[in-house]
Amino acid sequence: MSNENQSEESWELQSSRDSNETQVKAQTLEEKPTWWRWAIVLTACLGAVMEVIDSSIVNVALPHIQATMGVTVSEVAWTVTGYAMANVVMIPLSAWLGEAFGKKNYFIFCLIGFTISSVLCGMANTLPLLVAARILQGLTGGGLLAKGQSIIFETFRTPKEQGFAQAIFGMGVMVGPALGPVLGGYLTDNMGWRWIFYINIPFGILAVICASVFFLQDHVKRTDGKMPSVDWFGILFLIMSLAGLQVMLEEGNREQWFQSPFIISMAITSFVGTVLFIWQELTTSAPAVDLRVLRHRALVAGSVFSVVLGIGLYGSVFAIPIFAQSVLGMDATQTGLLMLPSALASAAFMVVSSSLAQKFDARWVVLAGALILSAALFAFANINIDTGADQLFWPNIFRGFGTVLMFMPLTLATMSAIPPKEVHSAVGFFSLTRQIGGSIGIAGLTTLLDQRATYHHARLVEHVTMYQPQVRQFVQGMSHRFIGDGSIVATMKAHTLLDGMLTMQSLVMSYSDIFWSVGMLFLVCLWLIFFLGSGKKDPKAGQIEMH
């Protein structure tokens, strides 16, 4: 029997660990035309794109929401924290929920829940209601990304088809975070912030219809009529671990990190939850998250590198717009348009990435992507006070190209060694690591930005003194310009202007530092690539394990 036939048979649902259960597949993809499979891919992509866009679309609308609700900046930030916290908790649980209720049923449930919660977000007239609706949106959206990717892995079995399908899926995941600020800025400026949520309604309805028509029914029938046992303790410990970590990362910089009792309590909660979660999942017979898949070294290496990719992807998408607004003085819409060429380039390069991953070892494609992305980040590190949008264009393009070369080949190199019956658990864990990497990237880069800005300002103040002729000449010249307000006030304004210039210069230098740091992080982690798979389907997949 050929490897291809073996791959097709692996589409059959694996027998359950419970002897009382039998898996029934109502239809097979072999009965459907080829275009049917691509309809499944596009439907899964539509759900995933809705989820990733909503992770960033709300950011540009926060000042408008704050004004409407009459709340502080730290309070309105919970609309972002609540969504991210719920989202990151649900991603690893999506594998168990898909097995318990059927992948099609669970995916459609997530689509309906995401659409309804989007309506509730738009209708909310108080901050608690908005945060509650955003948490519901995150809970239902968490299953769309991981479950959509696992469905695509099962829909195609040949490396060529799977690579191209993953390229299409990755295109949406890559472009979504960049399109979010563009779409959010336009809707907020022209229609009001509530429309950043209402826009999900038509697409949600379309996705539900397509999933109902094209997805195959894969329900589970049980002879005893009972649902599988629920690992409640595992779910509880997972919530403690990930929610505590997410809140700590999101709120740490605003709360001065471990100077705050609240952040300390979140760190302790996350640590205790992690220890109890690992113990529970390795000792129970029916874990909510199957950590046993981590015996595959390719998944371990790929997951660690996925964290780094999350830091680079979400961290740079965070840092570049903030630089554009704080230094270049762009508004939300202009900032979104600045990121648009990179998003479009990423979409175009996805096809190239898929082709390269099929012709070459996926590990070498990931290596090339990491080197290109590092070079682009080092180019960003050369920014100065005179940098404009034109100087950011090509580094932005190559940043998108490098990220794309890593995204889909890294998934193939990680998953190619995983047995079909463990793909659900592996994909859920792999998706989680990228999300955690994004949270670490945003929180870490925010902290590093503040610390380096303070450091550079202190050093500049040490070297810019009134003992220097150039400084005295500048202050005297500015004082003459403000002399109409009185000599003392004019001198104070001149000193304030000088301090503002030093603050701006220190801010630019701190942005340079964080781009350089992320670029170095990719180079330091390159050794992980050699523990990945080749990205080619191996009939012995699953036997490559960590010892």
N, C-alpha and C positions, 0 to 999 in steps of 0.2 A: 504493500500500500504506500502510495506516495505521501510526501510531507504535506502537500496541498490538501489531499483527502483527509489526512489526519487533522489538519487545521480546520476543515469544514466540520468534521465530526465534533471538534472541541466546542463548536457553537452550542451543541446540545447541553442543556443545563445539567450540572453535576448533581449526583445523588446526594441527599442531605445527610448530615451526621446523625439525625434522629431517625431511628428505624421505622417510626410510625408515619414518616412523611414520604411522599412520592412527588417528584417534579413532573409536571405535565406541560408540554409546549403545544399550544393549539395550532400553530402554523410554523412553517419553516421559510427562511429567506429564499431557499432554492425555488420555491413556488412563485416568487415575485420577479418582475423584470428588474434589470440593473438600475434603472432610474429610481426605483422604489428605495433602494439603499441610500441613494444620494438625497432623497427626500427626508429620510431619517436623520442624516447628517445635518442638513440645513435646519431641521426642526430643533435638534439638540443645540445647534449653534445659536439659534434665535433665543432660546431660554437662557443660555450661558451669557450671551451679550447683554441681555436685559439686566442680569445680575451684576456683571462687572461694571456696567455703566452707572448703575445706581450706587456703586461703592465710591464713586468720585463726583457724580453729578451734583450732589448736594453741597459740596464744599464751597462753590462760588456763590451759593445762595444764603450762606450762613448769616451775613450781615443783614439781609432783608428779613430772614426769619427772626433774627434777634430783635429787630425793630418792631415787627408785627407782634411778637409775643411779649415784648417788654422785659427781656431777661438779659443776664450778663453773658459775656463771651464764654466763660467756663461752663455755664449752664447749657447754652445752645450747642456746645460741642458734644453733649451727650447724644444728640441725634446721629452723630457719626460713630461715637463709641458704642452706643447700643446696637447699631446695625452690625458693626464689625465683630462685636462680642458674640452676638447670636449666630452670625455667619460662620465664624471659626469653630464654634461648638458643633454645628450641624454637619460640617463637611465630613469628619471621620465617621459619623453615625449613618451617613447616607448608604453605605454598603449594607449594613444590617437592616435598615428600613426597606431597602429595595428587595432584599431577600424575603423579608417578612410579609410584605404586601404586594410584591411584584414590581418590577422596574417601571413598567408602563404606568401602573396605577399610582405609584409614588411620584413619578415625574409629573404627571397631570395634576396630582394633588398640589405639588409645589407650585406649578404654574398658576393654578386657580388661587391658591393662598397668597402668592406674590402679587397677583393682580388686585385682589381684594384689599390687601394691606396697603398697596399703593394708593387706592382710593381713600382709605382711612387716613393715610398720611396727608393727602391733599385737603381733606375735610377737617383735620384737627385744628381746633381754635385755642388750645392751651398746650404748653410745652410737655407736660406729663402725657397727654394723649398722643402727641406727635412722637415722643420717645417710645411709648408702648407700641405704636403702629410700626415704627422703624425696627423695633426688636422682632415683631412678628414678620416683617418683611425680610429681615436677616435670617430668621429661622426657616422660612420657606425657600428663600433664595439660596441657602447653603447647599441644598440638594441638587440645584440645577447645574452647577458647575461640575462637581465630581461625578454625578450620575450621568450627565450628558457625555462626559469624556469616556466613561466605562461603556456606555451604550455604543459609542462609535468603535471602541476597541473590539466589541463583540460583533458588530455589523460587518466588519471587514477582517479577513484573515490573511490575505496575501500581503507581504510587506509593501509592495508598490501602492496598492489601493489604500492600505491603512496609513501609509505615510502621507498620501495626498489628502485623505480625509482628516487626519490630524492637523495638516497644514491649514485647511479651511477652518477647523475649530480653533486652532491657535491664532488665526488671523483675527477672529472676533475677540478672543481674550486679550490679545495684544493691543488692538485698536481701541477697544472699549474704554480703558482708563484714560486714554488721550482724548477721545471724543466726548467723554463726560463733561469736562469743563467747557468745551465749545458749545455743546448743546445746552448745558445748564446756564451758561452766561447769556445765550440768545433768548431762551425761554424766560429767564428771570427778568431781563431788561425789557422784553417786549410784551410778555403775557402775564408775568407775576410768578413768584416762586412756587406756587401750588401746582403749576403746570409741569414742573420737573417730575412730579409723581403721576399726574393724570396722563402724561404721554405714554405710560406703560399700558393703558387700558386696551387700545386697539391691537398692539403687538401681543399682549397677553392673550387676548381672545383668539387671535390668529394662531398662536403657538398651541393653545389647547385644542383647537380644531385639527391642526396638522398632526399633533401627537395622537389624538384619538383615531385618526384615519390611518396613519402610516406605521406607528409603533406596533410591534407584535405583542399579543397577549401572552404573558409568561407567569400566570398566577400559580399559586401553590395550593394543591389540594391535599388535605390531611385526612387519613382514615378515621382518626378519633375526633375530628372536628375542632381541635384546639389550636390556638396560636402558639408559636414557639415561645419558650421561656424568655422573659425580659430581664436583661442584666441591669436592674435598677441601680445597684450600687456602682457598677461601672459607669453608667450615665451620670450619676451624681458626682462621682470623683472626677469625671472628665469635665463637667461644668465647673467644678471648683478649680481645676487646673488651668483650663484655657480661659475661662472668664476672668479669673484673678490675674493671669498674665496679660490678657488684653487690656483690662482696665489699668493695670500698672503701667504698661507701655504708652497707652493713650493719654493718661492723666499725669504721668510722672514728671514731665517737664514743667507743666503748669503748677504742680504741687511741690516743686523743688526736691523731687525724688525722695531719698530716704531721710530727709529732714521732716517729712510729713508722716505722722502716725497712720494715716489712711493708706499711704503707699506701702508702708511696712506691713500693715495687715494684709494688703493684697498680695504682697510677695510671699508672706507666710502661707496664706491660703493656697496660692498656686503651687508652692513647693510641697505642702502636705498632700494636696489633691493629686499631684503628679505621682508621688510615691505610692499612695493608696491605689491610684488608677492602674499603675503598672503591676502591682501585686495582685489586684483583683482580676485583671485581664489575663494574666499568666496562670491563674489558679482555677478559674471557672471553666466549665465545659462548653458554655455558650456565650462567649464574650461579645460585648457590644462593638468593640473594635478589636479585630484579630491582630494582635501585635506579633504573632508568630511569623507573619510574612517578613518580618525584619531579619529572619535568618538568611534571606537572600542578600548577598553583599552588594549586588547592583542596586537594589532598592535603598539600602542604607547610604551608599555613596551618592546616588542620584538625589535622595531626599536632602542630604546636607548641601549639595550643590544647588538644589532648588531653593533652599533658604537664602543662599547667596544671590541667586537670580532674583528672588523676590525683593531683596534689599536693593539690588541694582535697578530693577524695573520700577517698583513703586517709589523707591527713594529718589531716583532721578526725576520721575514724573512729578514728585512733590517739590524737589529743590528748584528745578528750572522755572516753573511758573512763579514760585515765590521770589526768585531772583528777578524775574521780569517785572513783577509788580513793585517790589520794594526798591530796586535799583534803577530799572529802566522806566518806571512810572507808567506801565501799561495797565489798562483796566481788564476786567474779567474776560470780555469778548476778545480783545486783542491778544491776551495771553493764550486763550484757547486756540486762536488762529496761528499763533507762534508754534504750537505743538502739532498742528494739523499736518504739515508736510511730513513730519516724522511718522505720524500714524498712517498716512497714505503709503509712504515708502515701506513701512512694515508690512502692510497688506500685500503690496506687490512682491516684496522679497520672500513672502511665505511660499510662493510657488517655487522659487529658486531653492529655498531651504529644503522643500520636499524632494526635489529632484536630486540634490546633492546627497541627502540622507539615503537615497536608494542606490546611488552609484558608488558611494564611499562608505567606509566605516563611520557610523554615527559619532563615535568618540572623536574622530579627527574634525568632523564638522563642528562639534561643540567646542573643541579647542580653538578652531579658527574664529568662531563667534566670540569666545571669551577674549581673545587677543584684540579683535576689532573693537569690541565694546570697551576694553581697557584703554585702547588708543583714543577713542572718542571721549572718554571721561578725562583723560589726561589733557586733551585739547580744551575741554571745558575748564580745566584747572588753570589755563592761561588767561582767563578773563581778567579784565582790569576796569578801572573807573570809566574808560572811554568805550567799552564794549557795547555794541548795538545788536539789533536783531539780525543784521546781515552776517555778523561774525558767528552767530549761533546756528546758522542754517545748516552748514555741512556737518559740523559735529553732531547736530541733532539727527541728521539723515543716517550717519554712520552708527550712531547709538541705536537707532531702530534696526538697522541692518544686522549689527552684532547680536542684539537681543533675539531677533528672529532666528538667526543661525543657531542659537543655543536652545530656544524654547522647544520646538517640535523634536529635533534630534535628541535632546536630553530625555524627553518623554519616551521615545522609542528605545534609546539605549538603556533606560531604566526598566522598562516594562517587557522588553523582549525575552528576558530570562525568567519571567514570572509565569507559573502554570495558569491556564485559563480559569480554573476554578478559584484562584486567589486574586484574579485581576481586580474584582470589586474592592476588596479590602486594600490592595496595594494602591489603586488609583485614589481612593479616599484619603489615605495617609499621605500620598505624594502631593495631592492638591492642598492638603492642610499645611505642609511645610512651606509652600510658596506663599500662602496667606500669612503664616507666622513671620516669614522673612520680610514681607511687606510691612507688617506692624513693627518689627524690630528696626527695619530701615527708616521708617518715618520717625519713630520715637528716638532712635539713636542719632540720626542726622540732625533732628531738631535740637537735641541736647548738645551735640558737637558744634552746631552752628552758633549757639549762644555762648558756649565756653570759649570757642576760638575767637569770636567777635570781641569778647571781654579781654581776652589775652592780647590780641593785636592792638586794641585800643590803648591798653596800658603801655605796651611797648612803644607805640607811636607817640604817646604823650611824653614818655621819657626822652625821646629824641627830638621832639618839636618844642623848643623852649624859646623864651624871649631873648635869650643870649645869642640866638642865631640872627644874623642880619636879614635874611630872607623873611623870617617870621615877623620881625619887628616892622619891616617894610610893608608886609601884607596887612598887619593889624593897623598900622598908621593909615594906609591907603583906604581901608574899609571904614575906619573911624571918620575920615574926612567925608565919606559918602553919607554917613549917618549924622553928621554934625548938626543938622537941623533939630535933632532931638535933644541936644545938649551934649557937652563933652563927655560926661561920665556915662550917660546912656549910650552914646555912640561907641565908646570903648567897650562897654559890656556887649553890645550887639556884634561888634567885630570879633570878640572872643567867642561868643556863641556860634557865630558863623564858622570860625576856625574849628571849633569842637565838632560842629556838624559835619564838616568836611572830613575830619579824622574818623568820626563814627562811620560815615559812608565808606571810607577807604578800608576800615577794619572789617566792615560787613562784606565787602567784595573779597577781601583776603580770606575770610572764613568760608565763603562759598568755594573758593579755590581749594581750600583744605579738604572740604568734604568730597568734592569730585575726585581729588587725588587719592583720598582714603578708600573710596569705593573701587576705584580702578586698581589699586594695590591689592584689595581684598580678593578680586577675581584672580589676579596673578598668583597669590599665595595659595589659593584653593585648587589650582590646576591639577595637582597630583591626584585628586579624587577621580578625575576622568578615567584613569587607568583601571579603576575598579568597576566601571560600567560594562554593560554588554555591548555587542557590536551593533545592535539595532536590527539584526537579521533574525528571523524566526528560526529557532533551533528545536528539533524534535525532542531533544533532551532538556528543554527549558524547564526550569524548576529544580534541576539537580545542582545548580550553581548556588551554593549556600555559604554562609559565613561559618567558619569553624573557630 
